[in-house]
Amino acid sequence: MTPTPNWLRRRGAKPQPADDKLWEICPSCGERIYIKDLDAQQRVCPKCGHHFRLPALDRIALLADGDFDEIGENLVTGDPLQWSDRVPYREKTQGDRTKSGLLEAIVAGFCTVEQIPIGLGVMDFNFRGGTMGGVVGEKVTLLVEECARRRVPCVIVTSSGGARMEEGMIGLMQLAKTSGAVERFGALGLPLVTILTDPTTGGVSASFGFQGDVVIAESGAAIGFAGRRVIDQTIRQKLPEGFQTAEFLLEHGQVDMVVRRSDMKAALASVLRFLIAKGYGAVDVARPKSA
């Protein structure tokens, strides 16, 4: 039997993301990707097209023309219920701030997208799973109301596990609060576009997530209310293939578009121009130089 070469014996298992900071493993196809190459591809797997989750600041850089004026940047959650757990709520949120580099699970502000002025809110799953507590609800409401004052379109990018359990009823109340703000915004004839990214579930999908005049889903995103296993165990029926994916929802009329990340900015700008041309709001839109 031929002995195993030394160089082969020295090789270990493929590095996992937690063990090797230079590589990531695609959860869809198992491809080992150099992180710098993945970042250069907007965190989309070059082999299978899987869309990795994108941090809020990277998403803003992807969509905005380069200008972004943040609002509500100093809003920070407290511990309204004095949540008791093995890890106190304040310690959890402090860890999330360190991990995500953000003070909360959403960043909101104003920018332009292909010269169209908009209000933009982007959620970040790295902070408490993008869950919606009092501060997230307040920042969404603040953004929508400020867009109404400035009479510009509002765009919200979602990525969330739902309402934040550590804030109990305060978290659940944000569904009504944000929905009310969106309803008042719509009454002014101004456009709201929501972009649902992986994952968008629970209270966010049950409130402003699906209240947009146009609902865009990012390719491959998991979107729904309850989790697949919960539904499985409740109705005791086999769920269809691809259930709760962006493509499945498009096929069943639950979203208006499914767009790849590389095409998202151009698609968003086209949607905004269409809505404005149809009489939503009174925004002066400069055409791109290439037009």
Secondary structure per residue as TSV (DSSP state, phi and psi in degrees):
chain	resnum	aa	ss	phi	psi
A	1	M	-	360.0	130.6
A	2	T	-	-68.6	127.9
A	3	P	-	-66.2	149.5
A	4	T	-	-69.9	127.7
A	5	P	-	-58.2	149.0
A	6	N	H	-58.3	-41.1
A	7	W	H	-64.3	-31.7
A	8	L	H	-76.1	-35.7
A	9	R	H	-65.4	-29.1
A	10	R	T	-77.0	-15.4
A	11	R	-	-78.1	130.8
A	12	G	-	-99.0	-166.2
A	13	A	S	-68.2	158.4
A	14	K	-	-56.6	134.3
A	15	P	-	-66.0	141.2
A	16	Q	-	-94.2	157.3
A	17	P	T	-53.5	-36.2
A	18	A	T	-71.0	-22.3
A	19	D	T	-98.7	-25.8
A	20	D	-	-131.7	112.3
A	21	K	T	-77.8	-4.3
A	22	L	T	-96.2	-14.7
A	23	W	E	-131.0	153.1
A	24	E	E	-129.5	150.6
A	25	I	E	-104.4	126.9
A	26	C	-	-67.7	123.0
A	27	P	T	-69.8	-12.7
A	28	S	T	-91.4	-48.9
A	29	C	T	-114.1	-7.5
A	30	G	-	81.0	5.9
A	31	E	-	-63.9	138.0
A	32	R	E	-91.6	118.3
A	33	I	E	-121.7	129.9
A	34	Y	E	-65.0	128.1
A	35	I	H	-58.9	-39.0
A	36	K	H	-63.5	-36.6
A	37	D	H	-68.9	-38.2
A	38	L	H	-64.0	-43.0
A	39	D	H	-63.3	-37.5
A	40	A	H	-66.9	-23.4
A	41	Q	T	-95.8	18.9
A	42	Q	T	60.7	32.4
A	43	R	S	57.8	45.6
A	44	V	B	-119.9	128.9
A	45	C	-	-59.9	125.2
A	46	P	T	-70.8	-16.1
A	47	K	T	-89.9	-50.1
A	48	C	T	-114.7	-9.2
A	49	G	-	83.5	10.3
A	50	H	-	-61.0	134.2
A	51	H	B	-94.1	106.9
A	52	F	-	-67.0	155.9
A	53	R	-	-65.5	142.2
A	54	L	-	-115.0	127.5
A	55	P	-	-60.4	154.9
A	56	A	H	-57.7	-43.9
A	57	L	H	-67.6	-34.6
A	58	D	H	-67.6	-36.9
A	59	R	H	-65.6	-41.3
A	60	I	H	-62.0	-43.7
A	61	A	H	-61.8	-32.4
A	62	L	H	-71.3	-36.6
A	63	L	H	-95.5	-39.8
A	64	A	S	-77.3	156.0
A	65	D	S	-73.7	-8.8
A	66	G	S	129.7	-11.1
A	67	D	-	-106.8	137.0
A	68	F	-	-157.0	117.0
A	69	D	E	-109.1	109.4
A	70	E	E	-76.4	146.8
A	71	I	E	-122.8	154.7
A	72	G	S	60.4	27.6
A	73	E	T	-68.8	-19.9
A	74	N	T	-99.5	4.9
A	75	L	-	-73.4	123.8
A	76	V	-	-132.3	135.8
A	77	T	-	-71.8	147.9
A	78	G	-	-99.1	-139.4
A	79	D	-	-135.9	71.1
A	80	P	T	-61.9	-27.2
A	81	L	T	-102.3	2.1
A	82	Q	-	50.9	53.4
A	83	W	-	-57.4	128.0
A	84	S	-	-105.6	124.0
A	85	D	S	-159.1	175.4
A	86	R	S	-59.9	-36.8
A	87	V	S	-114.8	117.7
A	88	P	-	-58.1	150.5
A	89	Y	H	-57.1	-40.6
A	90	R	H	-62.2	-36.6
A	91	E	H	-69.9	-37.2
A	92	K	H	-61.4	-47.4
A	93	T	H	-68.5	-33.0
A	94	Q	H	-65.8	-40.0
A	95	G	H	-63.6	-38.2
A	96	D	H	-66.1	-36.8
A	97	R	H	-63.6	-39.7
A	98	T	H	-67.1	-43.2
A	99	K	H	-69.4	-42.3
A	100	S	H	-94.4	-22.3
A	101	G	S	76.8	11.1
A	102	L	S	-117.0	159.2
A	103	L	S	-85.4	-23.3
A	104	E	S	-151.6	-179.2
A	105	A	S	-84.5	8.3
A	106	I	E	-145.3	144.9
A	107	V	E	-116.3	130.0
A	108	A	E	-129.2	146.9
A	109	G	E	178.6	-164.3
A	110	F	E	-126.8	142.3
A	111	C	E	-158.9	-172.7
A	112	T	E	-122.4	148.5
A	113	V	E	-123.5	110.1
A	114	E	T	48.9	48.3
A	115	Q	T	72.7	6.5
A	116	I	E	-93.5	119.6
A	117	P	E	-73.1	130.9
A	118	I	E	-143.0	163.2
A	119	G	E	-95.7	136.3
A	120	L	E	-131.0	125.1
A	121	G	E	-119.0	133.0
A	122	V	E	-130.6	123.6
A	123	M	E	-87.1	155.2
A	124	D	-	-130.6	118.2
A	125	F	T	-69.1	-17.2
A	126	N	T	-71.5	-12.6
A	127	F	T	-108.3	104.9
A	128	R	G	51.7	35.7
A	129	G	G	62.4	27.4
A	130	G	G	65.0	20.2
A	131	T	-	-69.3	153.6
A	132	M	B	-102.5	107.8
A	133	G	-	-107.2	-163.2
A	134	G	H	-60.4	-39.9
A	135	V	H	-72.4	-41.1
A	136	V	H	-61.3	-46.0
A	137	G	H	-61.4	-39.5
A	138	E	H	-65.7	-40.6
A	139	K	H	-70.7	-37.1
A	140	V	H	-62.5	-46.8
A	141	T	H	-63.1	-44.6
A	142	L	H	-59.1	-43.6
A	143	L	H	-62.5	-48.7
A	144	V	H	-61.8	-43.7
A	145	E	H	-68.2	-35.2
A	146	E	H	-72.1	-34.8
A	147	C	H	-61.8	-39.3
A	148	A	H	-63.4	-41.8
A	149	R	H	-64.7	-40.1
A	150	R	H	-85.4	-10.0
A	151	R	T	56.3	55.3
A	152	V	-	-127.7	157.7
A	153	P	-	-63.0	154.4
A	154	C	E	-116.6	133.6
A	155	V	E	-125.7	127.3
A	156	I	E	-124.5	125.4
A	157	V	E	-101.1	120.1
A	158	T	E	-100.1	147.3
A	159	S	E	-161.6	101.8
A	160	S	E	-157.6	147.5
A	161	G	-	-92.9	2.2
A	162	G	S	115.9	-153.8
A	163	A	B	-73.7	150.1
A	164	R	-	-85.1	116.6
A	165	M	G	-66.9	-28.0
A	166	E	G	-69.6	-10.7
A	167	E	G	-112.3	4.4
A	168	G	H	49.5	-128.0
A	169	M	H	-62.3	-29.1
A	170	I	H	-61.4	-42.0
A	171	G	H	-63.6	-44.3
A	172	L	H	-64.9	-33.7
A	173	M	H	-62.5	-21.6
A	174	Q	H	-69.0	-21.1
A	175	L	H	-61.7	-48.2
A	176	A	H	-69.5	-39.1
A	177	K	H	-63.2	-49.4
A	178	T	H	-69.6	-38.2
A	179	S	H	-63.5	-38.7
A	180	G	H	-64.3	-41.2
A	181	A	H	-63.3	-41.7
A	182	V	H	-65.6	-39.5
A	183	E	H	-62.4	-44.1
A	184	R	H	-66.2	-36.5
A	185	F	H	-64.1	-45.0
A	186	G	H	-63.5	-32.5
A	187	A	H	-65.2	-20.1
A	188	L	T	-84.2	-4.6
A	189	G	T	78.5	23.1
A	190	L	-	-100.9	146.2
A	191	P	-	-84.8	137.7
A	192	L	E	-116.9	127.0
A	193	V	E	-118.0	128.9
A	194	T	E	-111.2	139.8
A	195	I	E	-117.5	112.2
A	196	L	E	-92.5	117.7
A	197	T	E	-116.0	174.4
A	198	D	E	-78.4	126.6
A	199	P	E	-96.3	158.1
A	200	T	E	-126.2	108.5
A	201	T	-	-141.5	176.5
A	202	G	H	59.4	-139.9
A	203	G	H	-61.6	-27.8
A	204	V	H	-72.7	-41.4
A	205	S	H	-69.0	-27.1
A	206	A	T	-86.1	-1.0
A	207	S	T	-126.6	-114.3
A	208	F	G	-69.0	-18.5
A	209	G	G	-56.1	-40.7
A	210	F	G	-106.3	16.0
A	211	Q	-	-98.3	4.3
A	212	G	S	-68.0	152.1
A	213	D	S	-63.2	-34.5
A	214	V	E	-130.2	130.4
A	215	V	E	-111.3	113.6
A	216	I	E	-103.9	139.3
A	217	A	E	-116.8	137.7
A	218	E	E	-77.1	143.7
A	219	S	T	-52.0	129.4
A	220	G	T	80.1	-1.0
A	221	A	-	-65.6	143.3
A	222	A	B	-86.8	122.2
A	223	I	B	-136.1	131.1
A	224	G	-	176.8	-168.8
A	225	F	S	-103.5	-77.4
A	226	A	S	-83.7	158.7
A	227	G	-	-71.5	158.1
A	228	R	H	-58.2	-42.4
A	229	R	H	-66.2	-36.8
A	230	V	H	-63.1	-44.5
A	231	I	H	-64.6	-44.7
A	232	D	H	-52.5	-50.1
A	233	Q	H	-72.9	-22.6
A	234	T	H	-82.8	-50.8
A	235	I	H	-92.8	-14.5
A	236	R	-	52.6	46.2
A	237	Q	S	-132.1	150.9
A	238	K	-	-74.0	124.8
A	239	L	-	-81.9	149.1
A	240	P	-	-66.9	157.7
A	241	E	T	-60.7	134.3
A	242	G	T	77.6	9.6
A	243	F	T	-53.7	135.6
A	244	Q	T	69.3	18.0
A	245	T	B	-92.8	160.4
A	246	A	H	-56.7	-41.9
A	247	E	H	-66.9	-37.7
A	248	F	H	-64.2	-43.2
A	249	L	H	-65.9	-36.4
A	250	L	H	-63.9	-43.9
A	251	E	H	-61.0	-31.1
A	252	H	T	-103.1	16.1
A	253	G	T	75.6	20.0
A	254	Q	S	-91.9	-20.6
A	255	V	-	-129.9	161.8
A	256	D	S	-91.2	-31.0
A	257	M	E	-149.3	150.1
A	258	V	E	-119.7	124.8
A	259	V	E	-129.6	136.7
A	260	R	-	-71.6	152.6
A	261	R	G	-58.4	-40.2
A	262	S	G	-64.7	-22.5
A	263	D	G	-102.2	0.6
A	264	M	H	-65.2	-43.4
A	265	K	H	-63.4	-45.9
A	266	A	H	-64.8	-39.7
A	267	A	H	-65.6	-42.4
A	268	L	H	-62.4	-44.6
A	269	A	H	-61.5	-39.9
A	270	S	H	-64.6	-42.3
A	271	V	H	-63.2	-44.3
A	272	L	H	-63.2	-41.9
A	273	R	H	-63.4	-40.5
A	274	F	H	-62.8	-46.7
A	275	L	H	-63.9	-41.6
A	276	I	H	-66.8	-40.0
A	277	A	H	-63.6	-28.2
A	278	K	T	-83.5	3.3
A	279	G	T	100.3	11.7
A	280	Y	-	-77.9	110.3
A	281	G	S	76.5	-171.3
A	282	A	-	-136.8	62.6
A	283	V	-	-102.9	130.7
A	284	D	-	-79.9	119.5
A	285	V	-	-112.5	118.5
A	286	A	-	-82.3	134.0
A	287	R	-	-73.3	147.1
A	288	P	-	-62.5	152.9
A	289	K	T	-60.3	-27.6
A	290	S	T	-76.4	-14.6
A	291	A	-	-72.5	360.0
